[in-house]
């Protein structure tokens, strides 16, 4: 009788355990469903973000292509040009800039285009100082005051204040299509067909004030 009584008394505990076990299984099932839902949601968000980034990348590429097409009417890109030579400009112990000249075949021929002059500055220079220095070079080359006054307006619009490390590029596809770029970004489109030759003469004319620099640029040295 005692054994039977103890057996009867343990049955509620068995039922309670079975009930608790069912509840635990239900709880784990709900938690698993929530975790699965979160994983799916995160995956969808990642996919949406990647799709958005892809669209932005395509948009950026198309914008860059648009700039290139707009400023390269001849169809010849700067990447197609070959370096002719390079030179460093210094005054006493001060480094002013480094210059590189590019042409279609890596050889220099006067007034043969396309041609690119790339200048990287090693110190800060105000635009007005660049304009004044350019005018002094034109005077040295014997340009008339009338022409200098005409070209000066192009300079005022084209020359920015430059900081150490800035690159100013003068890209001439042909005399009617020339532009300045600041750090590879289009900055000013020249509107005078005589200006490109006059500007390049500062470095490339046989009468330049810096013949050694000219020789290095055109690949003589």
N, C-alpha and C positions, 0 to 999 in steps of 0.2 A: 504493500500500500504506500509506503514511504517513497519507493522508487517511482511509482505511478504518479504520485502527487508532485514529485520534483519534475517529471517529464511534462506534466500539464502546465506547470508553472513556467517552464522555459519556452513554450510556444509563442507567447507574446513577444519575447525578445527576438525570436527567429523572424516573425512577421515584421517587427520593427526594422530589423536589419535588411530584409528584402525590400521594404518600402524605401529605406534610406539608399540602398544600392540603386534602385530605379531612379531616384531623384538625382543622384550623382551622375548617372549616365545621361540623363536629360540635360543636366547643367553643362556637362562637357560637350554634348551635342550642340547646344545653343552657342557656347563659346567658339566651337569650331566653325560654325556657320558665320559668326561675326568676323572671325579672323579671315575666313575665305572671302567675305564681302569686302573687307579692308584691302586685301591683296589685289582683288579685281579693280577696286576703285583707284588704288595707287598706280596700277598698270595702265589704266585708261588715262589718268592724268599725265603720266610719263609719255605716253604715246601722243597725247595732244600737245605737250610741250615740245617734243621732238619735231612734230609736224609744223608747229609754229616757227621753230628755229630754222627748219629747212626752207620755209617760205621766206623768212627774213634774209637767209643767205642768198637765195635766188634774187631777192629784191636788191640786195647790196651789189651783187654781181652785175645786175642789169643797170644799176645806177652808174657803176664804174665804167661799163661799156659805153653808156651814153656820153659820159664826159670824154672818153677817148675818141668816140666818133665825132663829137662836136668840134673838138680841137685838132683833129687830124684829117683835114679835108683831102689831103693828098693820098690818104690810105696807107701812109708809111708811119709806123709806130716808132717811138724812141727805142724800143727793144731791138728793132731791126738795124739800128745804127751801131757802128763800130768805133771804139776809141782810137783817135789819131795820136793824141799825146796829152801830157799833163804837166802842170807847173805850179810852183808855190810863189806867192807874192809876199815879200817882207820889206819892212822899213827898219833899218838898223837891226835891233834885236827883237822887233815886234813882228809876229806872224799875222798877216792881214787876211789872206784867203788862199785857197787851193782851187785851181781851175782845170777843167778837162774839156777837150774838144772832141766831138763825135761827127763822123760823116757816114755816107752810105757804104763805103768800102774800106774805111780805116785809113784813107789817104786824103791829104788836103789839096784842094784846088780852089783858088779864089773865086768866090761868088758862085760856087756850085752847090746846089741845095738838093735834098734837105741837109741841114747842119744844126748842131746843138752845142751851145756853150754852157757848161755847168759850173757854177761857182759856189763853193762852200766857205762860209765866213768863220774866222777863228776869233772874232771879237765883235762886240756890239758896235753898230754904226748907225747913226741917224740918217734918215732918207735924204735930208737936205745936204748932208755932207757927201753922200753918194752922187747926188745931182751935180754939186759943185765940182767934184773930182772928175766926173765924166765930161763936163763942159771944158775943164782945163785941158783934158786930153784932146778934145776936138779942136781947141785953139792951137795946140801943139801940132796937130795934123794939118792945119791951115784952112779949116772950114770957115766959110763966110759967116759973119754975124747974123745974117738973115736966115741961113740954114740952121745955125745953132739955136736961134730963137724958135724956129719951127720944131726942131727936134726936142727942145727943152720941155715943151708941153707934154710930149709923149713920156719923157723921163719922170716928170712930176706925178703923172698917173701910174707909171709902171714901178717906180722904186718904193718899196716899203722900208720901214725901220727894220733892220736885221739884227738878230741876236746871235750870239756865239753858237755855232752848230747849224744855223739856218742854211738852206741851199736855195739859191736863186738860179733858175734855169731859163736860158733864152733859146727858144726852139723855133727854127725857121724852116717851114716846109717849102715855101717859095716867098719872094718879096712881098706878095700880097697876103700871105698867110703866116704871120709870126706872132708869137705870144710869150709872155713871161709866166713862169710857174714858180710858186713859193712852196718849197718842201713837197714837190710833185703835185701840188694843187693849182689849177689854172687861176692866174691872178689878174692878168691884163692882156687883152688882145690889141696888138698894134694896128693903128689905122692909117699909117703913112708908109707907102711902098718903098721910099728911100731910106727909112729909118734902119731896117735890118742891116744893110751894108755899112751904114755910118756907124752903128753901134759895134759891130764886129771888127771894124777897122781899128778900134782902140787897141785890140790885142793882135790883130792879124795883118794890119797894114805894114808894108816895109818901112814906113816912116814912124812906126810906133816908138814911144819913149822907152819901151822895155824890149829891146831886140832879143835878149837872151830868153826872156819869158816866151816871146813869140816862137822862137826856134824850138823850144821844148813842146809847145802846144801843137805845132804843125809836124812834129816828129823828126826835125832835122838833127837834134842832139839825142 
